[in-house]
Amino acid sequence: MGLFSFIKNAGKKLGIGGDDEAPQAEAVKKELDTHDLGTDKVDVCVVDDKVVLSGVVRDQAIFEKAIVAVGNTLGVSQVEASDLKVEAAGAAPAPAKAPVFYTVKKGDNLWKIAEAQYGKGKGAKNNLIFEANRPMLSHPDKIYPGQVLRIPSLDEA
């Protein structure tokens, strides 16, 4: 666990350059920091079209949000997070648990995604998905095909 795939030609464009060009590491770090997730101890490196994250974050949710925040960047096809650790109370930082991500398809909305992920009749849990992807999502209706969303477990509610 640690390498996550994204759609290279979908996402937020950072800086100048063509759609196929990977963004610069400084631009990716700046974008990550704008979300104010608590990723000040996270280092960003870009190798070709892969972003490599390393360092320490406070919890599993921030770990997952950091991956989604940088992965949903135009020109990024992969995020490597093997060296990104989660702080453990009173212990050394530990590897994160395997996250659940969902790639938005044409015609999707958060209600449909919630039913697909949590089961029929659980569409009302769409707000859980929205909140789990804030601040990267500003409105529940503003999702787009190719975007990768963090899918929290129902016990995070």
C-alpha positions in Angstrom: 0.0 0.0 0.0 1.2 3.4 -0.8 0.9 4.0 -4.5 -2.4 5.5 -5.6 -3.5 6.2 -9.2 -5.3 9.3 -10.5 -6.4 10.5 -13.9 -3.5 12.6 -15.3 -5.7 14.9 -17.4 -8.3 15.6 -14.8 -7.9 18.0 -11.9 -6.9 21.5 -10.9 -4.2 23.1 -13.0 -1.3 24.6 -11.1 1.0 27.1 -12.6 1.7 27.4 -16.3 2.4 24.7 -18.8 0.6 22.1 -20.9 -2.0 19.7 -19.6 0.3 16.8 -19.9 3.1 18.5 -17.9 3.5 17.5 -14.2 3.3 20.4 -11.8 6.4 21.6 -9.9 6.9 20.3 -6.4 6.7 23.8 -4.9 3.4 24.4 -6.6 2.0 21.1 -5.3 3.2 21.8 -1.8 1.7 25.3 -1.9 -1.6 23.9 -3.1 -1.6 21.3 -0.4 -0.9 24.0 2.2 -3.8 26.1 1.0 -6.2 23.5 2.3 -5.0 24.0 5.8 -5.1 20.3 6.6 -2.2 20.2 9.0 0.3 19.0 6.5 3.1 21.3 7.6 5.3 18.2 8.4 4.8 16.8 4.9 7.4 17.0 2.1 6.5 16.9 -1.6 8.6 15.7 -4.4 7.5 15.3 -8.1 9.1 12.6 -10.2 7.8 12.7 -13.8 4.0 12.6 -13.2 4.1 11.0 -9.8 3.9 13.0 -6.5 5.8 11.5 -3.6 4.6 12.5 -0.1 6.8 11.9 3.0 6.7 13.1 6.6 4.1 12.8 9.3 0.4 13.8 9.6 -1.8 13.9 12.7 -4.4 11.2 11.7 -5.7 8.9 9.1 -8.2 11.5 7.7 -5.4 14.0 7.0 -3.3 11.2 5.4 -6.2 10.5 3.0 -7.0 14.1 2.3 -3.4 14.9 1.5 -3.4 12.1 -1.1 -6.6 13.3 -2.7 -5.6 17.0 -2.6 -2.4 16.4 -4.6 -3.7 13.6 -6.7 -6.6 15.7 -8.1 -4.0 18.0 -9.8 -3.8 18.2 -13.5 -0.7 16.4 -14.7 -0.5 14.0 -11.7 -1.1 10.3 -12.5 0.1 8.7 -9.2 0.7 9.6 -5.6 3.3 7.6 -3.6 2.6 7.8 0.1 4.6 4.9 1.5 6.8 7.4 3.5 3.9 9.4 4.8 3.2 8.3 8.4 0.4 8.9 10.9 1.2 10.0 14.4 0.4 7.5 17.1 -0.3 8.9 20.6 2.7 8.2 22.7 4.4 6.1 20.1 6.5 6.4 17.0 4.6 7.4 13.8 3.0 4.4 12.1 2.1 3.5 8.5 -1.5 4.5 7.6 -4.4 2.1 7.1 -5.5 1.4 3.5 -7.8 4.2 2.4 -10.9 3.8 0.3 -11.1 6.1 -2.7 -13.7 6.4 -5.5 -13.1 7.9 -9.0 -16.1 10.0 -10.1 -17.7 8.8 -13.4 -19.9 10.8 -15.8 -23.4 11.1 -14.3 -22.3 10.5 -10.7 -23.5 12.6 -7.8 -22.7 12.1 -4.1 -26.1 10.4 -3.5 -25.3 7.7 -6.1 -21.8 7.3 -4.8 -23.0 6.9 -1.2 -25.5 4.2 -2.4 -22.8 2.4 -4.4 -20.3 2.5 -1.5 -22.5 2.0 1.6 -25.4 0.1 0.1 -28.9 0.6 -1.3 -30.9 3.0 0.8 -27.9 4.8 2.2 -27.8 7.7 -0.2 -28.5 10.0 2.6 -24.9 9.3 3.8 -23.7 11.5 0.9 -23.0 14.3 3.3 -20.5 12.1 5.1 -18.6 11.8 1.8 -18.9 15.6 1.2 -17.5 16.4 4.7 -14.7 13.9 4.3 -13.5 15.7 1.2 -13.7 19.2 2.6 -12.0 21.7 2.0 -11.1 20.3 -1.4 -14.8 20.2 -2.2 -16.6 23.5 -1.8 -20.1 22.3 -2.7 -21.7 18.9 -3.0 -22.7 19.4 -6.6 -19.2 20.4 -7.7 -17.7 17.1 -8.5 -16.4 16.1 -11.9 -15.6 12.9 -13.9 -12.0 11.7 -13.1 -12.0 13.4 -9.6 -11.0 11.0 -6.8 -12.9 11.2 -3.6 -12.1 9.9 -0.2 -14.8 7.4 1.1 -14.8 7.4 4.9 -16.1 4.4 6.8 -19.5 4.7 8.3 -18.1 4.6 11.8 -16.4 8.0 11.1 -19.9 9.5 11.2 
